[in-house]
Amino acid sequence: TYDASILSQDQKLQKLFEKLAERKILNNTIIILTADHGDEFHEHGSFSHGQTLYEEVVNVPLIIYYPQELTPQRIATPVENMNIFSTTLDLLNIEQPPDVDSISLLPLINNGSHDRSYVLSELYGREYLGETNQKAIRQGNWKLLEVLTKSQSIPPALFNLNTDPKEQKNLYDSNIEKRQEMQALLNDVIS
């Protein structure tokens, strides 16, 4: 079912691109493809999405197509979806409104670096249904997951994604120094 859904979406996108090409505006159109979440397939004990901030849920594709300005390339640096807003404004040469917590990704796309060393993910559930509020911050290969409501199934966690990309070895209690460093970063970012 999941694969069929992806195929259906691919076919719809193909039709859209064909129509844009027929009208000779494909290469003059900014196309941004992404998702608000991925899906869990029992990697951490459940199926679906919207329950956790593990990598299988928060690591989603981001494709920006605009051949007038951008050279095709693949960038592995994690970014936040909220930065699509500032990136689009930057591509259109529109000034960003003040007090917006979003940064343009054009420096990353054009020069290989940008102004943010972390990626923040947040999940606010419906506690009355037993869902949890969570925050995760990733810096380099380290990721901290803080669970803000009591949960039996989702513990707070610290992962080294370089040695444990599937987030199976929780270092929260064994690497206290790194945990405290990441907690300080998280507190600094959200305050």
N, C-alpha and C positions, 0 to 999 in steps of 0.2 A: 504494500500500500504506500509506504514512504517513497520507494523508488518511482512508483507510478505518479505520485504527486509531483516529484521533481521533474520527471519527463513531461508532464502536462505543463508545468511552468516554463520549461525550456521551449516547448513548442509555441506557447503564447509570446514569449520574448522574441523568438525567431520571426513571428508574424509582425510584431511591432517594428523590429529592425528592418524588415523587408519594406514595410510601408514608409518608414522614414527614408530609406534609400530610394524608393520610387519617387518620392517627393523632393529628392536631392537635398535633404536637410540632415541626413544621418551624421555627417562629419562636421556639422555646425550645431550640434545638439549635445548638451552635457547629459550624459547618462550615468546614473549612480545606482548600483545594485548592492543591496545588503540585506540583512535580516535583523530582527530585534532579539532573536535568541536561536540557539541550536536546540537539539533534542538529546535527552538521555536514553540510552539503550541498556540500562541496568549496570552501567559502569560503577555506580555508587549506590546501587540498591533500588533504583526506581526507574520507571519509564516516563516519558513525556517531557515537559519543560515547565519553567516557572516555579520550580521548587528549590533550586540550588544555584550557586554561582561557580560550579566546577567548570573546567575548561570546555567540556563538550557542550555546555550551554552558552557560555559567554564568548567563545572564540568563533566568530562568524565571518564569512567573506565580506570584503568591501572592494567593489570594482568601480573605478571611476574612468569613464571613457569620454575623452574630449580631445581628439587628435589635433585640433588647432593649437592646443597649449601643452598637451601632455604626451610624453614618449612612452610607448608600451614598456612595462617593466613589472617585476614582482618584488614586493617589499614585505619583509617578514616582521617588521617592527609592529608590536601591538599598539592599537590606537582606540580611542573612544568614539562611539557612534555620534555623540553630540558634536564632534568636530566636523561633521559633514556640513553643518550650518555655516560655520566660518569659512570652510573650504569653498563652498559654493559662492558665498559673497566675494571671496578673494578672486575666484575664477572670473566673476562678472565685474570685477573692479568696483564693487560697492563697499562703502565703508561700514564696518561692523558697529552696531550700536554699543554704547558704553555698558559696562557691568554685565557682560555676557561671559559666562565661564566656558568658553569654547575657543579653540585655537585653529588656525588654518593648517591644513596638512601639506600645503604647497611647499614649504621649506623641506619637509621630509621627502616629498616626491621629487623635488628638483635638486636637493643637495644632500639627501641622506640623513638629515637630523632635524629635530624640532625642539621646541622649548619645554616639553614635558617629559619627565623621566619616569613617570608612573602611569598606570591605567587603573581607574577606579570603576568598580561595578557595584550596583546597589539593587537590592530586591526587597520590596516591601509587600508582605503578604497580608492575608486576612487572618489575623490571629484567632478569631472565633472559629475558623475552620481548621485550626491546628497548623497553619502555615507560619513560616518564620520570617523575620526581618533579618537581612544579612547585608554585610558590606565586605567587599574583597578589594584588596589593592595589590597590584603587581608592579614590581620594580626589577628590571633585569630578569633574572631567572627565579626570583623569589616571589611567592604569592602568599598573602595572609588572608584568611577567611575568618571573619568575626560574626558570630551568631548573636543577634541582639535580643532574641526572645528564647525562652526555654524550648529546647527541642531534644527529643530522645534520639532522633535519627541523624541529625546533622550536628556534629561537634565543631567547635572552633578548630581551625587547622592552619598549619604552616607547611608549605611545600617548596621544594627545590625543583622547579620544572625542568632544569637541565638534566638532573639524574633521575627524576620521577615525573615524566611528562603526563602520565595517566593519573597522577595525584592519588597514589595508593599508600604512600608512607608519610603519615602525619608526624611532623617534627615539632609540633606546637609545644609539647612538654620536654622535649630533649634538646632543643636549640633555643634556649630562653633568651640569649643575647640577641639573636637575629629576630626572634618574635618581638621583643621589646623595641628594637629598631624599627620594625615594620609597623608596630602599633603607634609609635611616635609619628611616623610619616602619615599614617591614616588619620590620626587626630589632627595633625597640622593641615592636611588637605580638606577635611570636612569642617574645620572651624572657621 
